[in-house]
Amino acid sequence: MRLQGASAIVTGGAGGLGAATVRHLVGLGVAVAIVDLDGERSAALAAELGSMTVAVPGDVTVEADVQAAIAAARSLGTLSYVINVAGGGTRPARTVARDGSPHDLETYVATMAKNAVGTFNVTRLAAAAMAANTPDEDGQRGVVVNTGSLAGLEGQAGQVAYASAKAAILGMTLPLARDLAPLGIRVCAIAPGTIGTELMRSASAELQNKLVASIIFPHRMGHPAEFALLVEAILRNPYLNGENIRLDGAQRFPAK
């Protein structure tokens, strides 16, 4: 599929991984609808990058907001790519705390919603829109790239809500790819390890050092731009489909 002349939706597009992806795609000639709850940050990024971007403040779990993002992306070009980055974790909490109290159910449900439910909501609506595209020589009409996490594979103690949500995203990759194959839409997911986003860099030095200690090589946090490079590779390679791809420097999370 040709990148130039196409448009993309990037959810969570004002954050660390999302913003790096937006910048990279624009550099490749792809116009981008930047979808984010933080309308101020997404508007600032769109203003910086110019006419190939548009900011769409919105909640990925709300259908009207997603439809607005689809319309915005279509105004920029042929909507061909969806990169779902929106989501996030919560404060660490064990299933049963040391004082005997159970995990808060509302927190668990909200974490599932903003990660797994939001990812599926954007995917189902955008895929329906991309199904109307003219196929390329391989029959492709679009590509979806979702964002899991190493936590979805190797969740640590206290991560049950976040790990469940990211595992759900990774778990939907293959059935989505199978569901959307007749429409010519590929689906992959990226499972990042410890990436040096602004949020991660704001964590305590103790936590950062603990996480980096389990990274094999390169022995450092990943760069958000490296996530964007993997997005590009997935978009460009028509034989990548139905895969969850780790991006972690061979990191394996410790149990705690």
C-alpha positions in Angstrom: 0.0 0.0 0.0 1.2 3.5 -0.8 1.9 5.7 2.1 1.8 9.0 0.3 -1.7 10.2 -0.2 -3.1 8.0 2.5 -4.3 9.1 5.9 -4.2 7.5 9.3 -5.9 7.7 12.7 -3.5 7.6 15.6 -5.3 7.4 19.0 -3.5 8.6 22.0 -1.7 10.7 19.4 -0.6 13.4 21.8 1.2 11.1 24.1 4.7 9.7 24.0 4.4 6.7 21.7 1.5 8.3 19.8 3.2 11.6 19.2 6.3 9.8 17.9 4.2 7.8 15.6 2.3 10.9 14.3 5.6 12.7 13.6 7.0 9.6 11.8 4.0 9.1 9.6 3.8 12.7 8.6 7.5 12.5 7.6 6.6 9.5 5.4 3.9 11.5 3.7 0.9 10.1 5.6 -1.7 12.6 6.8 -2.9 12.0 10.4 -5.9 12.6 12.5 -4.6 12.9 16.0 -7.1 11.6 18.4 -6.6 12.2 22.1 -8.5 13.1 25.3 -6.1 15.9 25.8 -7.4 18.3 23.2 -4.9 21.0 24.1 -1.8 18.8 23.5 -3.2 17.3 20.3 -4.0 20.8 18.9 -0.5 22.0 19.7 1.0 19.0 17.9 -1.3 19.5 14.9 -0.3 23.2 14.8 3.4 22.3 14.9 3.1 19.7 12.1 0.8 21.7 9.8 -1.8 20.9 7.2 -1.1 17.2 7.1 -2.6 16.8 10.5 -5.8 17.5 12.3 -6.5 17.3 16.0 -9.7 15.4 17.1 -10.3 15.6 20.8 -12.2 12.6 21.9 -12.8 9.4 23.8 -12.0 6.1 22.0 -14.8 4.4 23.8 -17.4 6.8 22.5 -18.7 6.0 19.0 -19.5 9.6 18.0 -16.0 10.7 18.8 -14.5 7.8 16.7 -16.8 8.6 13.8 -15.6 12.3 14.0 -12.0 11.0 13.8 -12.8 8.9 10.8 -14.4 11.8 9.0 -11.4 14.0 9.9 -9.0 11.4 8.5 -11.0 11.0 5.3 -10.8 14.8 4.8 -7.0 14.5 4.6 -6.8 11.5 2.3 -7.8 7.9 1.9 -8.1 6.4 5.4 -5.9 3.4 5.2 -4.1 3.1 8.6 -5.2 2.9 12.2 -2.7 3.0 15.0 -4.3 2.4 18.3 -2.1 3.7 21.1 -4.7 5.2 23.5 -4.9 3.5 26.9 -3.0 3.6 30.1 -2.5 1.9 33.4 -3.5 2.6 37.0 -1.9 2.6 40.4 -0.5 -0.8 41.3 -3.0 -2.9 43.2 -3.0 -6.6 44.1 -6.1 -8.8 43.7 -6.2 -9.0 47.5 -4.2 -6.4 49.3 -2.1 -7.2 52.3 -4.8 -5.7 54.6 -7.3 -8.3 53.1 -9.2 -5.8 51.0 -10.1 -6.9 47.4 -9.1 -5.1 44.3 -11.5 -2.2 43.4 -13.8 -3.5 40.6 -14.5 -0.1 39.2 -10.8 0.5 38.6 -10.5 -2.8 36.9 -13.5 -2.2 34.6 -12.3 1.4 33.7 -8.8 0.1 32.8 -10.3 -2.6 30.6 -12.5 0.0 28.9 -9.8 2.6 28.1 -7.5 0.0 26.7 -9.2 -3.1 25.3 -12.7 -1.7 24.7 -11.4 1.5 23.2 -9.1 -0.4 20.9 -11.8 -2.6 19.7 -14.3 0.3 19.3 -11.9 2.2 17.0 -10.9 -0.9 15.1 -14.5 -2.0 14.3 -15.6 1.4 13.1 -12.5 2.3 11.2 -12.4 -1.1 9.5 -15.9 -0.7 8.3 -14.8 2.6 6.8 -11.7 1.2 5.2 -13.7 -1.7 3.7 -14.9 0.8 1.0 -11.3 1.6 -0.1 -10.1 0.4 -3.6 -7.8 -2.6 -3.0 -4.2 -2.7 -4.0 -2.5 -5.5 -6.1 -2.6 -7.8 -3.0 -6.2 -6.9 -2.2 -5.2 -4.7 0.7 -7.6 -2.0 1.8 -6.1 -1.0 5.2 -3.9 -1.9 8.2 -4.6 -1.8 11.9 -1.7 -1.6 14.4 -2.7 -2.0 18.1 -0.6 -1.5 21.2 -0.3 -4.2 23.8 2.5 -4.3 26.3 5.0 -6.7 27.7 2.7 -6.5 30.8 0.1 -8.3 28.7 2.5 -11.3 28.4 4.4 -11.1 31.7 2.3 -9.0 34.1 3.9 -8.2 37.4 2.4 -8.4 40.9 0.1 -5.4 41.3 -0.6 -5.2 37.5 -3.6 -7.4 37.2 -5.9 -4.7 35.8 -3.4 -3.3 33.3 -2.0 -6.8 32.4 -5.6 -8.1 31.7 -6.4 -5.1 29.5 -3.2 -5.5 27.4 -3.5 -9.2 27.2 -7.0 -8.7 25.8 -5.6 -6.4 23.1 -2.9 -9.1 22.2 -5.6 -11.7 22.3 -7.8 -10.0 19.8 -5.0 -9.7 17.1 -5.4 -13.1 15.4 -9.3 -13.2 15.4 -9.3 -9.6 14.1 -6.9 -10.5 11.4 -9.1 -13.5 10.5 -12.3 -11.5 10.7 -11.0 -8.7 8.5 -9.1 -10.7 5.9 -12.0 -10.9 3.5 -12.0 -7.1 3.5 -8.3 -6.9 2.8 -7.4 -5.4 6.2 -4.3 -6.6 8.1 -4.0 -6.5 11.9 -0.9 -6.6 14.0 -0.1 -5.5 17.5 3.1 -4.3 19.2 4.0 -5.3 22.7 6.5 -2.7 24.0 8.7 -3.2 27.0 10.1 -0.3 28.8 10.0 2.7 26.5 11.5 6.1 27.6 8.4 8.2 27.2 7.9 11.4 29.2 5.7 9.5 31.7 8.3 6.8 32.2 11.1 9.3 32.6 9.1 11.0 35.3 9.1 7.8 37.4 11.4 7.4 40.4 15.0 6.7 39.6 14.7 3.4 41.7 11.9 2.2 39.4 13.7 3.2 36.2 16.9 1.4 37.3 15.0 -1.7 38.3 13.3 -1.9 34.9 16.4 -1.2 32.9 18.3 -3.9 34.8 16.1 -6.5 33.2 16.7 -5.3 29.6 19.3 -7.4 27.8 20.5 -5.4 24.8 20.6 -2.5 24.1 20.8 -2.0 27.8 18.6 1.1 28.0 15.0 2.1 27.7 13.6 2.0 24.2 13.0 5.2 22.3 9.5 6.2 21.2 10.9 6.7 17.7 11.8 3.0 17.7 8.1 2.2 18.3 7.2 4.4 15.3 9.8 2.6 13.1 8.1 -0.7 13.9 4.7 0.8 13.0 6.2 1.8 9.6 7.6 -1.7 9.1 4.2 -3.3 9.7 2.5 -0.8 7.3 5.0 -1.5 4.6 5.2 -5.3 4.8 2.1 -6.9 3.3 3.0 -10.3 4.7 2.9 -9.2 8.3 -0.5 -10.1 9.6 -2.0 -11.6 12.8 1.2 -11.1 14.8 2.0 -9.7 18.2 5.5 -8.3 18.0 7.6 -7.7 21.1 9.7 -4.5 21.2 11.7 -4.8 24.3 15.4 -5.4 23.9 14.9 -9.0 25.1 13.5 -7.7 28.4 11.6 -10.1 30.7 9.7 -8.5 33.5 10.5 -9.6 37.0 7.7 -11.0 39.1 7.5 -7.9 41.3 
